[in-house]
Amino acid sequence: MRTVLVVEDTPAMQRFLGEVFVRNGDRVELAGNGIEAIAKIRRKPFDVVIMDLQMPVMNGFQAAIAIRLMPDETRASVPIVAISAHSEPTLAVSCIDAGMDDLLLKPLTAEVLLQSVEQIAVRSRQREQWRLLHPDYIPQAKAFAESLGGRNHSSKEPADPTRLVKKKSFFDNNHDSLRQQTMNQRPQESRPLQNRSREDWSENSESHCRELQEFTPRFSYEMSDRQSQSETLTTSQPLFDAERVMRNLGVDRNLLMMLAGFFIESVPPMLQDLTSANERQNAADMQRKAHSLRGLAATFSPPEILDLARQIELAAQNGHIEEAAELLPYLRQGLAQLTTELQSYRQSELDDSQS
């Protein structure tokens, strides 16, 4: 039985990931951000960490670097599986640079998630004494390392960030687009990237980027386009397809019922948070909240909602709050339609089980 730490800021995703591991016979603990994760790992070691990359307070990259800086080798070498709704070309390289072991893209399937953990958990954890530390993720690098108790194991002296980064060229040019959050717009099928060298990951990312460029739409923020999308949401086929979701995620009807319940429960407060961020004209919060909603909706993979949430995320990220705000009614409409369909599905399943 493994002890798994799930680090994810969206409650519905926390519960889904936790349920997957509990059903697998594992023990699970939850953390809502990197700070909480570090505190839990300091208290006790875990067999594996599932780490979302974009979280408030401390993101997944920062948390992974902090874990690798811990003085206790058992804690510092815990396997870390990154999860993300983004498919930005340099993301895999950035995960390696932060000391992570694997990257899975949302929407996640139970099969791929468990397969990744199985392969990583048995891997030999022979790590070099140096730790990766990148000042663009941790601005006060030396103070941060010392506050964590980071040590150079051979000299027993406090860790010196200028000596912790091996092959600094790894970081050159690789993180610019990541820091700017210019991510591709369509979440891709979850797939593991373990057992690959840096060159393999880079080649895969570049190839994936070329593929995305062939079909990724360049969204316009013209009102006519928004109106067209609104009409698409009201006249298109149903957004929810139970058989497709079960097939894509590798879940049974009971777990799908649970996922639908998580979604129905989570959407109202998350949408209220996004609305509040818009009212406060807080672009950074709008970007984060839209990203969280997109990650939640990705479980059911309705492209209309995912595209709208991504447009809001991109507009807010670029400081175009008015453009993001004009898209909010259409996102609400799409989420309301999906919620209604999920409620109908749950009621139908309950009626069938009682008949």
Order of alpha helices (4+ residues) and beta strands (2+ residues): beta-alpha-beta-alpha-beta-alpha-alpha-beta-alpha-beta-alpha-alpha-beta-beta-alpha-alpha-alpha-alpha-alpha-alpha-alpha-alpha-alpha
